[in-house]
Amino acid sequence: MGGKVQEYRGKKIVVRFDADKCIHSRNCVLGRPEVFQANAPGAWIKPDNASTEELVTTVLACPSGALTYERIDGGPQEAPPPVNLLRVRENGPLAIHADIRIGDSGPLHRATLCRCGTSKSKPYCDGSHDAAGFLATGEPTSQASEPLAVRNGVLAVSPIKDGPLKVAGNLELVSGTGRTLNRVQETWLCRCGESKNKPYCDGTHKKIGFKAD
């Protein structure tokens, strides 16, 4: 797809698809098969085949942010969530829902970030963890933490060259089942895939010579 964002315009809504961010969660094609027709001839997204509200709900279920929308009917656009969340996916990426800034890009509201070290689209996940046989629990041990006074706001994600993801801002980390793991305002998250303290960085990237911008 060459990194080009595809645009599909309906009468009331525009749906955009960024293939470089897609992790093939299939929420779209399973949730609204009359709209998202991946193997059909012609345009694979047909926005007018469902109501605007139904389509918005489906797009918001896309964890990677590969799907976004723009309402052109005067309805509300996507807004940041009331609570910044990072969900640790079993044997997979870090799924963030927040008012996200990744490096110089943004704002984003949804993103799945590589933690196996093998994505060709770092810092984003591209599904390479499956082929790599990456194994990492989505249920790490919870840490003692105090409730945050403010649970939303801008979340800055900075990929450190050849190192971890530095995250600054109010953030609640949860397991794949929704259990609270930690509440932080600054943390460093593993993206080399080899930390013994996943999802956090333990410095292993230096020992293995991890390379990433």
VENTAKA-V503951 format. One record per residue. NEAR is the number of other C-alpha atoms within 10 Angstrom. Layout:
[[NEAR] [NEAR]]
//
This chain:
[[8] [7] [10] [10] [13] [13] [16] [16] [17] [16] [11] [15] [22] [18] [20] [19] [19] [18] [18] [19] [23] [21] [20] [15] [13] [13] [16] [23] [17] [13] [16] [18] [15] [16] [19] [22] [17] [13] [8] [9] [7] [9] [12] [15] [24] [18] [20] [17] [15] [14] [11] [19] [10] [12] [22] [19] [13] [20] [22] [18] [17] [21] [23] [28] [25] [20] [23] [22] [20] [17] [18] [14] [10] [9] [12] [9] [12] [15] [10] [18] [15] [13] [16] [23] [24] [23] [24] [27] [19] [17] [16] [24] [27] [27] [24] [25] [23] [28] [23] [23] [18] [18] [12] [9] [10] [11] [15] [19] [22] [25] [25] [28] [22] [27] [32] [26] [22] [21] [18] [14] [15] [18] [24] [22] [27] [23] [22] [19] [20] [13] [8] [12] [11] [18] [14] [21] [16] [21] [19] [17] [14] [14] [10] [10] [12] [9] [11] [13] [7] [12] [19] [19] [17] [16] [25] [23] [22] [17] [20] [14] [11] [15] [22] [26] [25] [16] [21] [17] [21] [22] [27] [22] [22] [22] [20] [18] [12] [14] [14] [19] [20] [18] [21] [18] [13] [15] [16] [19] [22] [26] [31] [25] [22] [23] [19] [13] [14] [19] [23] [16] [22] [16] [16] [18] [20] [12] [8] [10] [11] [17] [12] [17] [9]]
//
